[in-house]
Amino acid sequence: MTSPPVVIDTNIVLDMWVYQDPATPALLTALQEGTVQWLATPPMREELLRVLDYPHIAQRRERDGVSAADVLAQFDRLANIQAIAPKAPYVCKDEDDQKFIDLAVAHQALLLSKDKQVLRLTNRLARLGVAVRKALLHDSH
């Protein structure tokens, strides 16, 4: 049995490659080994490119020697680019997050997000067969 595909919001992508968050190694390993398929769209890549240049993120990248090009290269290597999904029945208050919800619903994918507006939709999205989590594995707290 294969695991469901995942849709990963921009904050978790930053956690993997900019912040080296200790909650992300299992996800990164699964992506690199191909045991988890990451679905993304061109607008998700565009958002990542824009966010990588936010002053506080650029400062962190520079401090740690992580270039925006390196992060985008990882995205390009590991993400499976999909067509933009149709609008899901549930709408997020933060329209920047809607593209992640739409793609997860269209592909019955696990949605990895720490965004409060997305997490508020967890129960409604579950009715559509979409699980929302903060990490690949359940958090222990």
N, C-alpha and C positions, 0 to 999 in steps of 0.2 A: 504494500500500500504506500502510495506517495503522499507526502504532506501537502496540504493546500498551499496555493501560491500566497505570497505576502505582498502587501502594499505598505511601504515604509514612509512615514511622513518626514519632512525635512529636518525636524529637530532630532529625530533618531539617527538620520544620516550624519548630522553634525556630531552627535554623540559618538558614532563609530569612528569617524576619521579626523575630527578636529579636537574633541574633548577626551577621546579615549575613555569613555564612561565604562566603569567596571561591569555594568549590566549588559554591555553589547558584545563581548567576545564570542559567546555562543552563537549569536546571530551572524556575526562576521564569518566565523568558521563554517557555519551551515551554508552561507552564500558562496564562499570560496570553494567548498567541496561539492557544491551543486545539489545538496540535499534539500534546499529550499529555493524555490523559484521566486525572484523578486520582480514584480510587475511595476512599471512606471510609464509615464507619458512624457512627451516633449515639454509640456508646460511644467511638469515637476522638475525637470532638469533646468529649465529656465529659472524657476524659483530658487533652486539650489545655487545656481550661478549668481543670482542677485544677492542672496543672503550671505554668501561667502565674503562679500565685500562690505557688509555692515561693519562699521568701525570696531565694535567690541569683538566681533568674530575675526576680522582681519588682524587685529592686535594679537589675539590668542594664536592664530595660525602662524604669524610671524615669530612670536615668542617660541613656539614649538617647532618651527621649521617645516610647516605644512603649507604647501602652495595650493591655491585654488585649482590650478591645473592638475595637481596630484589627486585631489578629491574628485574632480570631474572625470579623470581617467578611471578611477575606481568605479564610479557610477556607470560610466560607459561600458566597463568590462563586465560588471555584475548584474546590471539591470536589464530586464527584457522589455524593450520598448513596445508599447501597445498603442492602439488608436485611442483617442479621447473617448471616454465612456459616456453613454447617455446619462442625463440627470437622474439621480436616485430618488425614490419616493420621499426620503427624509432629507431636509435641508439644514445644513450647519449654519449657525449664526455668523461664523467667520467664513466668508466666501472663499478665502484663500485655501481653506481646508476641504472645500466641497469636492475638488478634483480627486482627492484621496478616497473619500467616501464613495463617489461615483464609480471609480475603478474597482474598489473592493467589492461593491455590490454586483457590478457587471460580471466579475470573475469568481464570485463566491470566495474571495480571498480573506485571509487573516489581515486585519488592519492594525499595524503597529503605530501607536501615537501616544504622546503624553499631553497633547493639547486638551485643555479643559472643555472646550466647546465640542470636540469630537467625543471625548469620554462621556459627556452628557447624553450622547445618542446611543450608548452601548446597548441598552435594552431594546430600543427600537430597531437597531441594526441587527441584533440577534434574531429578531422575527424574520429578517430577510436572509438568514443563514450566514451572517458576517459576524465573526468574533472580533472584538476590539481589545487589544492588550497593550501594556506599556513596554513589554519586552517579549522576546520569542518564547521564553518559558515563563510560567506563572511566577509572579513575585512572591517572596516568602512573607512579606509584610503588607 
